[in-house]
């Protein structure tokens, strides 16, 4: 019991000593003033730098980025029109008065229109048979998880197939068909993935892909052709 009293008394004395030695609010303020005066030049320079960065960010968005986005949106409209008309050369290179997708990509880099122009340029080159350029542009396109991103991945797979890159094609088709609830696109790209497996003489994976189409999308046109492909591979349901 005595030990406990001694310990308690000692602890109280220590705590009281800490309280007695704790600086007052005036002392804290004085210390801060002294510290600030000794570091004021450095602090002010840092604050000026931060304010300059913030001001520059808002100025960039207001006076450069936003007008650039508006101009790029206006510019891509004519190129999209030519693309819809299948006038792919004008769509890519412009008509002399209006820029094409390639100019939009370089001139308005970093804008949504330039990103979309990568997609259109890739599809245009795919249609024109320039598969290396199609690959280059489609790889740069960011569809941000939209359905267009699935189409772009599928088109990239097509470019890889034409370039005799079945492994890369399989990966692209796998991404393009990743949403099994997409009854429009997924059976198309699963079938193309199966064909890519056949190119690699991987019969087992090709059969799995064809069966997946039949099981998941029995009413799709690809299901009918998958039955024929399985029969050709010696598999009969």
ChimeraX attribute file (.defattr): number of C-alpha atoms within 10 A of each C-alpha:
attribute: neighborCount
match mode: 1-to-1
recipient: residues
	/A:1	6
	/A:2	7
	/A:3	8
	/A:4	9
	/A:5	10
	/A:6	11
	/A:7	12
	/A:8	12
	/A:9	12
	/A:10	12
	/A:11	12
	/A:12	12
	/A:13	12
	/A:14	12
	/A:15	12
	/A:16	12
	/A:17	11
	/A:18	11
	/A:19	10
	/A:20	10
	/A:21	9
	/A:22	11
	/A:23	12
	/A:24	10
	/A:25	9
	/A:26	9
	/A:27	11
	/A:28	12
	/A:29	12
	/A:30	12
	/A:31	12
	/A:32	12
	/A:33	13
	/A:34	12
	/A:35	11
	/A:36	13
	/A:37	11
	/A:38	11
	/A:39	11
	/A:40	13
	/A:41	11
	/A:42	12
	/A:43	13
	/A:44	11
	/A:45	11
	/A:46	12
	/A:47	12
	/A:48	12
	/A:49	12
	/A:50	12
	/A:51	12
	/A:52	11
	/A:53	12
	/A:54	12
	/A:55	11
	/A:56	12
	/A:57	12
	/A:58	12
	/A:59	12
	/A:60	13
	/A:61	13
	/A:62	12
	/A:63	10
	/A:64	11
	/A:65	17
	/A:66	13
	/A:67	13
	/A:68	19
	/A:69	19
	/A:70	12
	/A:71	15
	/A:72	22
	/A:73	17
	/A:74	13
	/A:75	20
	/A:76	22
	/A:77	16
	/A:78	19
	/A:79	28
	/A:80	20
	/A:81	13
	/A:82	18
	/A:83	21
	/A:84	11
	/A:85	10
	/A:86	13
	/A:87	14
	/A:88	23
	/A:89	17
	/A:90	20
	/A:91	27
	/A:92	24
	/A:93	17
	/A:94	19
	/A:95	14
	/A:96	8
	/A:97	6
	/A:98	17
	/A:99	22
	/A:100	27
	/A:101	33
	/A:102	19
	/A:103	18
	/A:104	27
	/A:105	23
	/A:106	11
	/A:107	14
	/A:108	20
	/A:109	15
	/A:110	13
	/A:111	20
	/A:112	14
	/A:113	23
	/A:114	25
	/A:115	21
	/A:116	21
	/A:117	29
	/A:118	24
	/A:119	24
	/A:120	25
	/A:121	27
	/A:122	30
	/A:123	26
	/A:124	24
	/A:125	22
	/A:126	21
	/A:127	14
	/A:128	12
	/A:129	13
	/A:130	16
	/A:131	21
	/A:132	15
	/A:133	17
	/A:134	26
	/A:135	23
	/A:136	16
	/A:137	23
	/A:138	29
	/A:139	15
	/A:140	13
	/A:141	21
	/A:142	16
	/A:143	17
	/A:144	9
	/A:145	8
	/A:146	9
	/A:147	13
	/A:148	16
	/A:149	18
	/A:150	25
	/A:151	21
	/A:152	26
	/A:153	25
	/A:154	29
	/A:155	24
	/A:156	28
	/A:157	30
	/A:158	27
	/A:159	30
	/A:160	23
	/A:161	21
	/A:162	16
	/A:163	15
	/A:164	13
	/A:165	16
	/A:166	22
	/A:167	16
	/A:168	18
	/A:169	27
	/A:170	24
	/A:171	16
	/A:172	24
	/A:173	28
	/A:174	20
	/A:175	20
	/A:176	28
	/A:177	25
	/A:178	15
	/A:179	13
	/A:180	15
	/A:181	11
	/A:182	13
	/A:183	14
	/A:184	12
	/A:185	18
	/A:186	26
	/A:187	27
	/A:188	19
	/A:189	29
	/A:190	27
	/A:191	24
	/A:192	25
	/A:193	30
	/A:194	26
	/A:195	24
	/A:196	26
	/A:197	21
	/A:198	17
	/A:199	16
	/A:200	14
	/A:201	11
	/A:202	13
	/A:203	16
	/A:204	12
	/A:205	17
	/A:206	25
	/A:207	20
	/A:208	14
	/A:209	23
	/A:210	26
	/A:211	22
	/A:212	17
	/A:213	27
	/A:214	20
	/A:215	11
	/A:216	15
	/A:217	20
	/A:218	15
	/A:219	12
	/A:220	16
	/A:221	13
	/A:222	21
	/A:223	22
	/A:224	15
	/A:225	15
	/A:226	23
	/A:227	18
	/A:228	15
	/A:229	20
	/A:230	19
	/A:231	12
	/A:232	10
	/A:233	14
	/A:234	9
	/A:235	12
	/A:236	10
	/A:237	6
